């Protein structure tokens, strides 16, 4: 007898941080047409935790990019999109996928990987909060030479226009050595306490509500009108639907296919997962 898998489906409620409330039976498709091709992968994509939680990852970058552009055309578009590596799952409805092959990607598979159907919320962060967020992201990365045995789901995949350098040999919360967001170089030595300096960041509601250890970073920002929290309005506002639509738009053919951008997070003195032969 196949074990039942818990699947969470979000519903859009009045609050921008409405949670996940309903369940689906194991192996039931999560979308109306699970075999529909939503886009193309230009290379194999690894889904093992070491690749989603301890390295740049093409699919994680796709999701972060989709969040970044979820509010395009609004009065307050995002400067940055983030997604925690722990939200990308290798475990499918009926079996585990350790990788995705180069070529077409179906909507059913994409929704299984982005499994939890979190709402996407865009919110203003101060420079200090932005730095604290990135330090939390890399706090549990392993040093070079160490085995990546239990990588933290808090590691953030970041959107285009963001460049991060992390030194795993640094002590304390000083691992981030450079950070550029939307063309703006962040002052790491002395992040501004001026609350008028804001970075607008789009993220899953799970993180904004304090998941994966981000509670001390975001506090009540998601409920504070002064931070302008806005739930994504299109496609039910959920991460998987927004990522699916973005995949269709940006990577519709083998010629325009998704590939990893290894320059988004630069790792210094950090352990990295061993890439499969031929990569």
C-alpha positions in Angstrom: 0.0 0.0 0.0 1.5 3.3 -1.0 1.9 5.8 1.9 -0.3 8.9 1.8 1.6 12.1 1.1 0.5 15.3 2.7 0.0 18.0 0.1 -0.9 21.5 1.0 -3.0 23.8 -1.2 -3.2 27.5 -0.5 -6.4 29.5 -0.9 -6.5 33.2 -1.3 -8.1 34.8 1.8 -8.4 38.4 2.8 -5.0 38.4 4.6 -1.9 38.5 2.5 -0.5 35.8 4.7 -3.3 33.3 4.6 -2.0 29.9 5.2 -2.3 26.5 3.5 -5.5 24.8 4.6 -6.5 21.7 2.6 -5.3 18.3 1.7 -5.1 16.1 -1.4 -4.8 12.4 -1.7 -1.6 10.8 -2.8 -1.0 10.6 -6.6 -3.9 12.9 -7.5 -2.7 15.5 -10.1 -2.2 19.0 -8.7 -3.2 20.7 -11.9 -5.9 20.2 -14.5 -3.5 19.2 -17.3 -0.4 17.7 -15.6 1.1 16.7 -19.0 1.0 20.2 -20.4 4.5 21.4 -21.2 5.2 24.7 -19.5 8.8 25.2 -20.8 12.2 23.7 -21.5 15.3 23.0 -19.5 18.5 23.7 -21.2 20.4 21.3 -19.0 19.8 18.6 -16.4 18.7 20.1 -13.1 19.6 18.4 -9.8 17.0 18.2 -7.1 18.9 16.6 -4.2 19.0 18.8 -1.1 22.7 19.6 -1.6 21.9 21.2 -4.9 18.8 23.1 -3.9 20.0 24.2 -0.4 23.8 24.6 -0.9 24.4 25.9 -4.4 22.9 27.9 -7.2 20.0 26.0 -8.8 18.3 26.7 -12.1 14.8 25.8 -10.9 15.2 27.8 -7.7 16.4 30.8 -9.8 13.3 30.4 -12.0 11.0 30.6 -9.0 12.9 33.7 -7.5 12.7 35.4 -10.9 9.0 34.7 -11.2 8.5 36.3 -7.8 10.6 39.3 -8.8 8.3 39.9 -11.8 5.0 39.1 -10.1 4.3 42.8 -9.5 5.7 44.2 -12.7 3.6 47.1 -13.8 2.4 47.9 -10.3 3.2 51.1 -8.5 5.7 49.2 -6.3 7.4 46.4 -8.2 10.0 44.2 -6.4 13.7 44.8 -6.3 14.5 41.2 -5.5 12.8 37.8 -5.4 13.8 35.0 -3.0 12.8 31.4 -2.4 14.1 29.1 0.3 15.8 26.0 -1.0 13.7 23.9 1.4 10.6 24.7 -0.7 11.9 22.7 -3.7 11.2 19.1 -3.2 12.6 16.0 -4.9 9.8 13.9 -3.5 7.0 13.7 -6.0 3.4 12.4 -5.6 4.3 8.8 -6.1 8.1 8.7 -6.4 11.3 10.7 -5.9 13.1 12.6 -8.7 16.7 13.3 -7.9 17.0 15.3 -11.2 15.1 16.6 -14.1 16.4 15.8 -17.6 17.2 18.5 -20.2 14.2 19.1 -22.4 10.5 19.7 -21.8 9.1 20.3 -18.3 5.4 19.5 -17.5 3.1 21.5 -15.3 2.4 18.5 -13.2 6.1 17.9 -12.4 6.7 21.6 -11.7 3.8 21.7 -9.2 5.1 18.6 -7.5 8.5 20.2 -7.0 7.1 23.5 -5.8 4.8 21.5 -3.6 3.4 23.6 -0.8 1.5 26.3 -2.8 2.6 29.2 -0.6 1.2 32.6 -1.3 3.7 35.2 -2.8 4.0 38.5 -0.9 6.1 41.5 -1.7 7.1 43.7 1.2 9.5 46.5 2.0 12.6 45.6 4.0 15.2 48.0 5.6 18.8 47.6 4.6 19.6 46.1 8.0 16.8 43.5 7.6 18.1 42.7 4.1 21.6 42.0 5.4 20.2 39.9 8.3 18.1 38.0 5.8 21.1 37.1 3.7 23.2 36.2 6.7 20.5 33.9 7.9 20.4 32.3 4.4 24.1 31.3 4.6 24.6 30.8 8.3 24.4 27.0 8.0 26.5 26.5 4.9 29.3 23.9 5.3 33.0 24.8 5.1 35.0 23.6 2.2 36.2 20.0 2.8 33.1 19.2 4.9 30.5 16.7 3.8 27.1 18.4 3.1 25.1 16.0 5.2 22.0 18.0 6.3 21.8 21.3 4.4 19.5 23.9 5.8 16.3 24.7 3.9 16.8 28.4 4.9 19.3 28.9 2.1 17.9 31.4 -0.4 17.8 31.1 -4.2 17.9 34.7 -5.5 16.5 36.5 -8.5 18.3 38.1 -11.5 19.9 41.4 -10.7 21.1 40.1 -7.3 24.7 39.2 -6.7 25.9 37.7 -3.5 29.4 36.6 -2.3 29.6 34.4 0.8 32.7 33.3 2.7 32.0 30.2 4.7 35.3 30.7 6.5 34.1 33.9 8.2 33.0 33.8 11.8 29.6 34.8 13.2 27.1 36.7 11.1 29.7 38.2 8.8 29.7 35.6 6.0 28.2 37.9 3.3 31.1 39.8 1.8 29.3 41.6 -1.0 25.7 42.1 -2.0 24.2 43.9 -4.9 20.4 44.1 -5.3 18.9 45.6 -8.4 22.1 47.5 -9.3 22.3 48.9 -5.7 25.4 47.9 -3.7 24.4 47.2 -0.1 26.5 48.7 2.7 27.5 45.6 4.6 30.0 47.3 7.0 27.3 49.6 8.4 23.8 48.9 7.1 21.7 51.9 7.3 19.2 52.3 10.2 17.3 54.8 8.1 13.9 53.2 7.6 13.3 55.3 4.5 15.9 53.2 2.7 13.9 50.3 1.5 14.4 47.2 -0.6 11.2 45.6 -1.9 11.5 41.9 -1.7 9.0 39.2 -3.0 9.0 35.9 -1.1 6.8 33.0 0.0 4.4 33.8 2.8 6.1 30.9 4.7 9.3 32.9 5.1 7.5 36.2 5.9 5.6 34.4 8.7 8.9 33.2 10.2 9.5 29.8 8.6 13.0 28.3 8.4 14.2 30.6 11.1 13.3 34.0 9.6 11.0 35.2 12.3 13.7 37.3 14.0 14.5 38.9 10.6 11.1 39.9 9.4 9.2 40.3 12.6 5.7 41.7 11.8 6.7 43.2 8.5 4.0 41.1 6.7 1.3 42.7 8.9 2.7 46.2 9.0 1.0 48.6 6.6 4.0 50.8 6.6 5.9 48.0 4.9 3.3 47.9 2.1 2.8 44.1 2.0 1.1 43.1 -1.2 -0.1 39.6 -2.0 0.4 38.6 -5.7 -2.9 39.0 -7.4 -2.6 36.9 -10.6 -3.1 33.1 -10.8 -4.4 32.8 -7.2 -1.2 34.4 -5.9 0.6 31.0 -5.3 4.2 30.3 -5.9 3.8 27.2 -8.2 1.2 28.9 -10.5 3.3 32.1 -10.8 6.5 30.1 -11.5 4.6 28.0 -14.1 3.3 31.1 -15.9 6.8 32.6 -15.9 8.3 29.4 -17.3 5.8 29.5 -20.2 6.7 33.1 -20.9 10.5 33.0 -20.7 11.5 29.5 -21.6 9.0 28.3 -24.3 11.4 26.3 -26.6 14.6 24.4 -26.7 16.2 27.5 -28.1 15.0 29.6 -25.2 15.6 27.1 -22.4 16.3 27.6 -18.7 19.9 27.3 -17.5 21.6 28.0 -14.2 23.2 31.3 -13.6 26.2 30.4 -11.4 27.1 34.1 -10.9 24.2 34.9 -8.6 25.8 33.4 -5.5 29.5 33.1 -5.4 30.9 30.7 -2.8 34.3 31.2 -1.1 35.7 28.5 1.3 32.4 26.7 1.1 31.6 23.0 0.4 29.9 22.5 -2.9 28.0 19.4 -4.1 29.8 17.3 -6.6 28.3 17.9 -10.1 27.4 14.8 -12.2 30.0 13.9 -14.8 29.6 15.8 -18.0 28.3 19.0 -16.4 
